[in-house]
Amino acid sequence: MDESVMLRLMPLSEATWLLAGGRPQDGSWHPEYPLDGDQRACGGYVDRATKDRATKDRATKDRATEDPSAAHPFGYYQVLRNGVVIGGAGFHSPPASGVVEIGYGIVPAERGRGSATAALRMLLAIATEANADPHAVAGVELVIGSADHGNEASQRVMLAAGMRCDGPGTDEMGEAIVRFSWDVPV
């Protein structure tokens, strides 16, 4: 694993700030970050947390708003290389029926350096560790992901991270994709 790559669970306040167009001026984000996919992922992350906050479950509310690292790990992570944010990776939502879907994106200038593969391996480790937690939100049995049919680089990332190719399919927009999955060890 590339030691210079790490994941950071994005605090909800920072995700909200990103959605409003916020950007640090200290060079801690690559100039091409965030990508459109990061904007969508942060939007989903904030929406899910807002719904959690609306529930009567005070413990979930506290974890989701005050300490994101104490919340369930199935959120949006920034991908950092040598301390600079170069992309995002994460889970589309918490597990449902034992299945969780992943997504990731790296800014174009940083692609081809192993960062996406390293980030995906870390997401798979997070899913595995969540199963070991007796207080886990829900068990994860299967991690799924997909890549556009023509995106061979992303397909190679999923294979290099240890996922298996489950073959072609279509997404919710009817576009051709290739599906991948990974069985979470017990």
C-alpha positions as CSV (number, residue, x, y, z in Angstrom):
1,M,0.0,0.0,0.0
2,D,1.2,3.5,-0.8
3,E,2.2,5.0,2.5
4,S,1.8,8.6,1.2
5,V,-1.9,8.1,0.6
6,M,-4.4,8.3,3.4
7,L,-8.2,8.8,3.9
8,R,-9.8,11.4,6.1
9,L,-13.5,11.2,7.0
10,M,-14.7,14.6,6.1
11,P,-16.3,16.5,8.9
12,L,-19.9,17.4,8.1
13,S,-19.2,21.1,8.6
14,E,-16.5,21.0,6.0
15,A,-18.7,19.0,3.6
16,T,-21.4,21.7,3.9
17,W,-18.7,24.4,3.4
18,L,-17.5,22.6,0.2
19,L,-21.1,22.5,-1.1
20,A,-21.4,26.2,-0.5
21,G,-18.2,26.8,-2.6
22,G,-15.8,27.0,0.2
23,R,-12.1,26.3,-0.5
24,P,-9.1,26.6,1.8
25,Q,-6.4,29.1,0.7
26,D,-3.5,27.2,2.2
27,G,-2.8,24.8,-0.6
28,S,-4.1,21.8,1.3
29,W,-6.5,20.9,-1.6
30,H,-5.2,20.2,-5.1
31,P,-6.4,23.0,-7.5
32,E,-8.6,20.5,-9.5
33,Y,-10.4,19.3,-6.3
34,P,-13.3,18.9,-5.8
35,L,-14.5,17.0,-8.9
36,D,-18.2,16.9,-9.8
37,G,-18.5,13.5,-8.2
38,D,-17.1,14.9,-4.9
39,Q,-19.8,17.6,-5.0
40,R,-22.5,14.9,-5.4
41,A,-20.9,12.6,-2.8
42,C,-20.7,15.5,-0.2
43,G,-24.4,16.3,-1.0
44,G,-25.5,12.8,-0.3
45,Y,-23.3,12.6,2.9
46,V,-24.8,15.9,4.2
47,D,-28.3,14.8,3.3
48,R,-27.9,11.5,5.1
49,A,-26.5,13.2,8.2
50,T,-29.4,15.7,8.2
51,K,-31.9,12.8,8.1
52,D,-30.0,11.2,11.0
53,R,-30.1,14.5,12.9
54,A,-33.9,14.6,12.4
55,T,-34.4,11.3,14.1
56,K,-35.2,11.1,17.8
57,D,-32.1,9.0,18.4
58,R,-29.9,11.5,20.4
59,A,-26.8,9.3,20.3
60,T,-26.9,9.1,16.5
61,K,-27.4,12.9,16.3
62,D,-24.4,13.6,18.5
63,R,-22.1,11.3,16.6
64,A,-23.2,12.6,13.2
65,T,-22.9,16.3,14.1
66,E,-20.1,16.6,16.6
67,D,-17.6,13.9,15.9
68,P,-17.7,12.3,12.5
69,S,-15.1,9.7,13.3
70,A,-17.4,8.4,16.1
71,A,-20.3,8.0,13.6
72,H,-20.6,5.0,11.4
73,P,-17.7,4.8,9.0
74,F,-19.9,4.7,5.8
75,G,-19.4,8.3,4.8
76,Y,-17.3,10.5,2.5
77,Y,-13.6,10.5,2.7
78,Q,-11.1,12.8,1.2
79,V,-8.1,11.1,-0.4
80,L,-4.8,12.8,0.5
81,R,-1.4,12.2,-1.0
82,N,1.5,13.7,1.0
83,G,-1.0,15.8,2.9
84,V,-2.8,17.4,-0.1
85,V,-6.4,16.4,-0.9
86,I,-6.4,14.9,-4.4
87,G,-9.8,13.3,-4.5
88,G,-12.6,11.6,-2.7
89,A,-13.7,8.1,-1.9
90,G,-16.4,6.6,0.2
91,F,-19.6,4.7,0.6
92,H,-22.8,5.7,-1.2
93,S,-24.8,5.0,2.0
94,P,-24.7,2.8,5.1
95,P,-25.1,-1.0,4.4
96,A,-28.5,-2.2,3.3
97,S,-29.2,-6.0,3.6
98,G,-25.5,-6.5,4.1
99,V,-24.4,-4.6,0.9
100,V,-22.6,-1.3,0.7
101,E,-21.6,0.5,-2.5
102,I,-18.3,2.4,-3.0
103,G,-17.2,5.2,-5.2
104,Y,-14.0,7.1,-5.7
105,G,-12.4,9.8,-7.9
106,I,-8.9,11.3,-8.2
107,V,-8.1,14.6,-9.9
108,P,-6.8,14.1,-13.4
109,A,-3.3,15.4,-12.7
110,E,-2.8,12.7,-10.0
111,R,-4.2,9.7,-11.8
112,G,-2.1,6.7,-12.7
113,R,0.0,6.9,-9.4
114,G,-1.8,4.2,-7.4
115,S,-3.8,6.6,-5.3
116,A,-7.2,5.3,-6.3
117,T,-6.2,1.7,-5.7
118,A,-4.7,2.6,-2.3
119,A,-7.9,4.5,-1.3
120,L,-10.1,1.6,-2.4
121,R,-8.1,-0.9,-0.4
122,M,-8.5,1.4,2.6
123,L,-12.3,1.5,2.0
124,L,-12.4,-2.3,1.9
125,A,-10.5,-2.4,5.2
126,I,-13.0,0.0,6.7
127,A,-15.8,-2.3,5.7
128,T,-14.0,-5.3,7.2
129,E,-13.3,-3.4,10.4
130,A,-16.9,-2.3,10.7
131,N,-17.9,-6.0,10.8
132,A,-15.6,-6.6,13.8
133,D,-17.2,-3.8,15.8
134,P,-19.9,-5.2,18.1
135,H,-21.6,-1.8,18.0
136,A,-21.6,-1.6,14.2
137,V,-24.6,0.1,12.5
138,A,-25.1,-3.0,10.3
139,G,-23.0,-5.8,9.1
140,V,-21.4,-5.7,5.7
141,E,-21.2,-8.9,3.7
142,L,-20.6,-7.5,0.2
143,V,-19.0,-4.4,-1.2
144,I,-20.1,-3.4,-4.7
145,G,-18.9,-0.9,-7.2
146,S,-19.1,-0.1,-10.9
147,A,-17.2,1.7,-13.6
148,D,-18.4,3.1,-16.9
149,H,-18.0,0.5,-19.6
150,G,-15.2,2.5,-21.3
151,N,-13.4,3.5,-18.1
152,E,-10.8,0.8,-18.2
153,A,-8.6,2.6,-15.7
154,S,-11.3,2.5,-13.0
155,Q,-11.9,-1.2,-13.8
156,R,-8.2,-1.9,-13.3
157,V,-8.3,-0.1,-10.0
158,M,-11.1,-2.3,-8.7
159,L,-9.3,-5.5,-9.9
160,A,-6.0,-4.3,-8.4
161,A,-7.7,-3.7,-5.0
162,G,-9.0,-7.2,-5.0
163,M,-12.6,-6.9,-6.2
164,R,-13.9,-9.4,-8.8
165,C,-15.5,-8.4,-12.1
166,D,-19.2,-9.5,-12.1
167,G,-19.7,-8.5,-15.7
168,P,-21.6,-5.8,-17.7
169,G,-24.8,-4.1,-16.6
170,T,-26.5,-0.8,-16.8
171,D,-26.8,2.0,-14.3
172,E,-30.0,3.8,-13.3
173,M,-29.7,6.1,-16.4
174,G,-29.4,3.1,-18.7
175,E,-25.7,3.7,-19.4
176,A,-23.4,0.7,-19.9
177,I,-21.3,-0.2,-16.8
178,V,-19.1,-3.0,-15.6
179,R,-20.0,-4.3,-12.1
180,F,-17.5,-5.4,-9.4
181,S,-17.9,-6.9,-5.9
182,W,-15.9,-8.0,-3.0
183,D,-16.9,-10.4,-0.2
184,V,-16.1,-9.0,3.2
185,P,-14.1,-11.6,5.2
186,V,-15.8,-12.7,8.5
